[in-house]
């Protein structure tokens, strides 16, 4: 049975933990609100940008088909950036902990993908490197650093300059649903016509391109990949802040419950010690008499 001194030490440690988790929770809440509106509004911009790109590309492809310069099965293979004909999976993780199960959920989602598809692996963040080095992945792994709270431009550029050379780029990251619900997702940011957008675009319109459709679409495709990747990083940061806020709230509540139970033990032990002293005092009186 713990002594009164041990219980007091445990109470002090629990109070310290509660204070720390409360501070972490408040900081995560503030940072989540700082970028939440920007991330959600940027989603709409990215979607519209993608629709414009796909509309132009589809028009260009349609003109090639009419001229007999493009077969139907080649439609999805068109790219305006010189690439290495390989696929890469990008794992956005973190440098710190206390994000609940979010990072592990993303990692398990990535492992399921790698078990079914052959791809190189780019890992962003220290926790991701830790998981990858112990995950038994036998393919090529490339590691990159990226600050959790303030990603630097040179860090982002280094990652982009590397992944843009791949034919297919799939980013695995967290996505914000609600303040208490985050989910692991995978986004293909390679560019190209998706099945959903192809159905949505409907009738193809004809456009005049200046200086040339290839130059315009090459620029467009490069900018889209960069925009998609930046959005994935923002989405991931937002989901991390929300996940930390929830995790720290749960930790704070756990600390409160532990503190409550320790208080009960403390009072019980104090009563026992008080009763023991009274019994000893009463016994002393009897002996004296």
C-alpha positions in Angstrom: 0.0 0.0 0.0 1.5 3.4 -0.9 2.5 5.7 1.9 1.1 9.2 2.4 4.4 10.7 1.1 4.2 8.6 -2.1 0.6 9.7 -2.6 1.5 13.4 -2.2 4.4 13.0 -4.7 2.0 11.3 -7.2 -0.5 14.1 -6.7 2.2 16.7 -7.4 3.3 14.8 -10.6 -0.3 14.4 -11.8 -0.9 18.2 -11.3 2.2 19.0 -13.3 1.0 16.6 -16.1 -2.4 18.2 -16.1 -0.9 21.7 -16.4 1.3 20.6 -19.3 -1.5 18.8 -21.2 -3.8 21.8 -20.7 -1.1 24.2 -22.2 -0.5 21.9 -25.1 -4.3 21.7 -25.7 -4.7 25.4 -25.7 -1.7 26.0 -28.1 -3.1 23.3 -30.5 -6.5 25.0 -30.4 -5.1 28.4 -31.2 -2.9 27.1 -34.0 -5.8 25.0 -35.4 -8.0 28.1 -35.6 -5.3 30.2 -37.2 -5.0 28.0 -40.3 -8.4 26.3 -40.4 -10.2 29.0 -42.4 -7.3 29.2 -44.9 -7.1 25.5 -45.4 -10.9 25.1 -46.0 -11.1 28.0 -48.4 -8.0 26.9 -50.2 -9.7 23.5 -50.8 -12.2 25.3 -53.1 -9.5 27.2 -54.9 -7.6 24.0 -55.6 -10.7 22.2 -56.8 -11.5 25.0 -59.2 -7.9 25.3 -60.4 -8.0 21.5 -61.1 -11.2 21.8 -63.1 -9.8 24.6 -65.3 -6.6 22.6 -66.0 -8.6 19.5 -66.8 -10.9 21.4 -69.1 -8.0 22.9 -71.0 -6.1 19.5 -71.2 -9.2 17.7 -72.3 -9.7 20.2 -75.1 -6.1 19.8 -76.2 -6.4 16.0 -76.1 -9.6 16.1 -78.1 -8.0 18.2 -80.8 -5.2 15.6 -81.1 -7.7 12.8 -81.3 -9.5 14.6 -84.1 -6.3 14.9 -86.0 -5.6 11.2 -85.5 -2.4 11.9 -83.5 -3.6 10.2 -80.3 -5.1 6.8 -79.5 -7.7 6.4 -76.8 -5.6 4.3 -74.5 -2.9 7.0 -74.5 -5.2 9.6 -73.1 -4.2 9.3 -69.4 -0.5 8.9 -70.2 0.0 12.5 -71.5 2.3 14.6 -69.3 3.9 17.9 -70.0 6.7 17.5 -67.5 9.7 15.2 -68.2 9.5 12.4 -65.6 11.2 9.2 -64.7 8.3 6.8 -65.3 8.3 5.7 -61.7 5.8 6.1 -58.8 6.6 7.6 -55.4 4.6 7.5 -52.1 5.1 10.5 -49.9 4.6 10.0 -46.1 3.9 13.2 -44.3 4.5 12.5 -40.6 5.8 14.8 -37.8 8.9 15.7 -35.7 7.1 15.6 -32.4 4.6 13.3 -30.6 1.3 13.8 -28.8 -0.9 13.5 -32.0 -3.0 10.6 -30.8 -3.1 7.7 -33.3 -3.1 10.0 -36.4 0.5 9.4 -37.6 0.3 5.6 -37.0 -3.0 5.5 -38.9 -1.4 7.3 -41.8 1.5 4.8 -41.7 -0.7 1.8 -41.7 -2.6 3.2 -44.6 0.7 3.7 -46.4 1.9 0.1 -45.7 -1.4 -1.3 -47.1 -0.7 0.7 -50.3 2.9 -0.4 -50.5 1.9 -4.0 -50.1 -0.2 -3.8 -53.2 1.7 -1.3 -55.3 5.4 -0.9 -56.2 6.7 2.5 -55.4 9.6 4.4 -53.9 9.0 6.0 -50.5 9.7 9.6 -49.5 9.4 10.2 -45.7 8.9 13.7 -44.3 9.5 14.1 -40.6 11.4 12.4 -37.8 8.6 10.1 -36.5 8.1 8.9 -40.1 11.8 8.1 -40.4 11.6 6.1 -37.1 8.6 4.1 -38.4 10.1 3.5 -41.9 13.5 2.3 -40.5 11.6 -0.3 -38.4 8.9 -1.1 -40.9 10.8 -3.6 -43.0 10.2 -1.7 -46.3 12.6 -3.1 -48.9 12.2 -0.4 -51.6 14.0 2.9 -52.0 13.5 5.3 -49.1 14.3 9.0 -49.2 14.2 11.2 -46.1 13.3 14.9 -45.9 13.1 17.4 -43.0 10.1 19.8 -42.6 9.3 21.9 -39.6 6.0 21.0 -37.9 4.8 24.5 -37.2 6.6 26.7 -39.7 7.7 24.8 -42.8 10.4 26.8 -44.5 10.4 27.5 -48.2 13.7 25.9 -48.8 12.5 22.7 -47.2 9.3 22.7 -49.3 11.3 23.4 -52.5 13.7 20.6 -51.8 10.9 18.1 -51.5 9.1 19.4 -54.6 12.2 19.4 -56.7 12.6 15.7 -55.9 9.1 14.4 -56.2 8.1 16.3 -59.3 10.4 14.0 -61.4 8.1 11.0 -60.7 5.4 10.0 -63.1 2.9 9.3 -60.3 3.0 11.1 -56.9 0.8 9.8 -54.1 0.8 11.8 -50.8 -0.3 10.1 -47.6 -1.4 12.6 -44.9 -4.0 13.5 -42.4 -7.1 15.4 -43.3 -9.3 17.6 -41.1 -12.9 16.5 -41.0 -14.1 18.2 -37.8 -12.4 19.4 -34.6 -12.7 15.9 -33.1 -12.4 13.8 -36.3 -9.3 13.4 -38.4 -8.6 10.7 -41.0 -5.7 9.4 -43.0 -6.0 10.0 -46.7 -4.0 9.5 -49.9 -4.0 12.1 -52.7 -2.7 11.6 -56.2 -1.1 15.0 -57.0 0.5 13.9 -60.4 -1.9 15.9 -62.5 -4.0 14.4 -65.3 -7.7 13.8 -65.8 -9.5 12.0 -63.1 -12.5 9.8 -63.8 -14.8 12.0 -61.7 -13.7 15.3 -63.4 -13.9 13.7 -66.8 -17.6 12.9 -66.2 -18.2 16.3 -64.7 -16.7 18.3 -67.5 -19.2 17.1 -70.1 -19.0 18.6 -73.5 -15.5 19.6 -74.7 -14.9 23.2 -75.7 -12.3 24.4 -78.2 -9.7 26.9 -77.2 -7.0 29.0 -78.8 -3.6 28.6 -77.1 -0.9 31.2 -77.1 2.1 30.7 -77.3 1.4 26.9 -77.5 -0.9 24.4 -75.7 2.2 22.4 -74.7 3.9 25.4 -73.0 0.7 26.5 -71.2 -0.1 23.0 -70.0 3.5 22.4 -68.9 3.4 25.5 -66.8 -0.1 24.6 -65.5 0.9 21.1 -64.6 4.0 22.2 -62.7 2.1 24.8 -60.7 -0.7 22.3 -60.0 1.6 19.7 -58.5 3.1 22.4 -56.3 -0.3 23.7 -55.3 -1.6 20.2 -54.5 1.5 19.4 -52.4 1.3 22.7 -50.5 -2.4 22.0 -49.8 -1.6 18.5 -48.6 1.0 19.9 -46.1 -1.6 22.5 -44.9 -4.2 19.8 -44.5 -1.8 17.6 -42.6 -0.8 20.4 -40.2 -4.4 21.2 -39.5 -5.3 17.6 -38.8 -2.2 17.3 -36.5 -3.3 20.3 -34.5 -6.8 19.0 -34.1 -5.5 15.5 -33.2 -3.2 17.0 -30.6 -6.0 19.1 -29.1 -8.2 16.0 -28.7 -5.3 13.9 -27.4 -4.4 16.5 -24.8 -8.0 17.0 -23.8 -8.2 13.2 -23.1 -4.9 13.3 -21.3 -6.1 16.2 -19.1 -9.3 14.4 -18.3 -7.3 11.3 -17.4 -5.1 13.4 -15.1 -8.2 14.8 -13.4 -9.5 11.2 -12.8 -6.2 10.0 -11.5 -6.0 13.0 -9.2 -9.5 12.4 -7.9 -8.6 8.8 -7.1 -5.4 9.8 -5.4 -7.3 12.4 -3.3 -9.6 9.6 -2.1 -6.6 7.4 -1.2 -5.0 10.3 0.6 -8.1 11.0 2.7 -8.5 7.3 3.4 -4.9 7.0 4.5 -5.1 10.2 6.6 -8.2 8.8 8.4 -6.4 5.5 9.0 -3.4 7.3 10.5 -5.6 9.6 12.6 -7.6 6.6 13.9 -4.3 4.8 14.7 -3.1 7.8 16.7 -6.3 8.0 18.6 -6.2 4.2 19.4 -2.6 4.5 20.6 -3.5 7.6 22.7 -6.5 5.8 24.2 -4.4 2.7 24.9 -1.8 5.0 26.6 -4.4 6.5 28.9 -5.6 3.0 29.9 -2.0 2.0 30.8 -1.5 5.2 32.8 -4.6 4.6 34.8 
